[in-house]
């Protein structure tokens, strides 16, 4: 019997985790009877009752596992790390708030059985704010044009991934993974299924401006060179223009020294304009450096505080992987 792993990242989802467990269980009992399941909830240091509810679910259902992070490790590291812990023949990543429809899972599995290594959902419409959907559309269009790798529009990570793809993810050893870009970059045979994104079932979304900005900048710094190229090109243009203007001012002042007043207004305007351009591009270059710094430091994706319902063999296997990685790093240092 083939096993399907379901990964559900959680952060303050006390109103949704029990209902989602029942919904997923219903899908396996009705549409996926011939498959086994492994449901992994990974909690990103929730401050509500999410962890207690997951523990209760794990006691009632041995097919459910829990990973509790020591702190909040971000919206990208936590689900990515959980995918690496899955043991199924394929792995489905979905949100806990029901915005990723549970009834898509059988459709994913069907296409997977047809030979696709990756089956993903593409939002063709959404019941969320129309303004937010339009802004996301603009963002995807811009990234798609700027990126060296063809990016996937309106793809959130919701999809099914074959075990071979999970093995590749384990070998990447990326401390700042961006799954959406990795899926587009690696080139596995992929099937895209359109769907309408429903509204959040309950609770308040944890996404805010900072999280959305973080996602956007991770995409820009990981898959585009345009920021650095713009900094170089525009910097060169304005440097040349500044030198030209300075030379013209000097010549005019020498020729018409008694009639040419070189006032402070143009000087101040030029300084403010050039200063703002420099500050903008210094900040953009800083984003690239921040991304490079995170990769060089090689910090772990997640630090676990607790595991629930994982077997001794799975725990030992994880420890062996960590020890092997540590010994490789020591060998590289030597």
Buried (B, 14 or more C-beta within 10 A) or exposed (E): EBBBBBBBBBBBBBBBBBBBBEBBBEBBEEBBEEBBBBBBBBBBBBEBBBBEBBBBBBEEBEBBBBBBBEEBBBBBBBBBBBBBBBBBBBBBBBBBBBBBBBEBBBBBBBBBEEEBBBBBBBBEEBEBEEEEBEEBBEBBEBBBEBBEBEBBBBBBBBBBBBBEBBEBBEEEEBBBBBBBBBBBBBEBEBBBBEBEBBEBBEBEEBEEEEBBEBBEBBBBBBBBEBBBEBBEEEBEEBEEEBEEEEEEBEEEEEEEEEEEEEEEEEEEEBEEEBEEBEEEBEEBBEBBEEBEEBEEEEEEBBEBEEBBBBEEEBEEBBEEEEEEEEEEEEEEEE
